[in-house]
Amino acid sequence: MVIVCAVPPREKSIYLLMMNDEVILSYLEELAEKLEILVRDENINIEESSSSGGLCRVEGKHVIILNSKASVKEKIQVMITSLQQFDFSGMYIKPVIRELLDGYKETFQ
């Protein structure tokens, strides 16, 4: 017996719901590597900044800086917003990660 379940748009798939945040972060870091973007986990002084990190250019190369003191969920948000600025339409991305990137974009439009 085969059971088919349609997931309404803007709802997370069962795979995304079951996935560990550390695994999601790892997959996002793999995508950054495919795009030749360096990801650095840096100690950002909280007193001077409340930032969880972000995308910048260092010596002409893109770098995503993650605050080492940020939670994994905050790091995922930084990775998503940074990676959405790039064209990855022609490359294979794990479906769960593509869904996450697309869903996050829809949430903030």
N, C-alpha and C positions, 0 to 999 in steps of 0.2 A: 504494500500500500504506500502511495506517495502522497504526502501532504504538501500543498503549495500555500505559502503564506505571503501575501503582498504587504510590503511595508509602506505605509502612507508617506508622502513626501514630508521632509523636515523632521521625521522621527528617526532616531538612531537605529541602525540595523542591529540584529541580535549579536552579530560578530563584534560590533563596536562596543556594545554594552558588556560583553563578556571579556573584552580585551583589557589587560592590565595597563595602567598608565605608563609604566616604565617601558613596556613593549611598544606602545604608541610613540613615545619619545624616541626610542631607538629607530623605529621605522622612519620617522621624520628626519632624523639625523642621517640615515642612509640616503634619503631623497636629496638632502642638502649635498651630500658627498657626490651623488650622481650629477648634480648641477655645478660641481666644483666650488661649493661654498664651504668655507671653513666654519666650524662651530666650536666656539670657545666657552668654557664654563669659567667665569671670572668672579672674583670676590669684589662686588661693587659695594662701596661704602654706603650703607643705608642712610646714615646721617646726612649725606650730601645728595642722595638720590633715592627716590622710591621706585625706581624703574626695575622691572624684572629682566630687562635686556632689550635687544633689538638688532636690527640690521644696519650695518655701516660698511664703508669701504676703507680698506687699509692698503696703502701702496697699490691702488688700482684693483684690488681683489675684494670681492664681497665676503663679509664675515658676519656671522650671527653670534652675538655675545649674549650668553645666558648668565643671569645672576646666580652664583653658586648657592646663595641663601634662599632663593625662590623655591616654591613648592614645585613638584613635578607638573601639576596642572598649569601653573603659571608659565613654566618653561614650554609646555605644549602650546599654550596660547601665543607665546612669542615666536615659536617656530612656525606656527600656522600663518600668522600675519606676515611674517618675513617671507616665507616661501610663496605665498600668494602673489607676490610681486614679480614672479618669474613665469616664463612660458614653459610648462611641462606637458603641453597637450600632445606632443608627439612621442612621449616616452611612457614606458610601462610603469605604473604606480600600483601598488597593492590596492585592490578595490576599496578596502576599508579606509585606507589613508586618503584616497581620492574622494570618497564620500565625506570624510571628515573635512577636507579642504573645501569642497563645494558647499557642504552644509554650513560651515562656519561663515563662508562668504555670504550666503543667503540670509543668515541671522543678522548680519550687520549692514545690510543694504537698505 
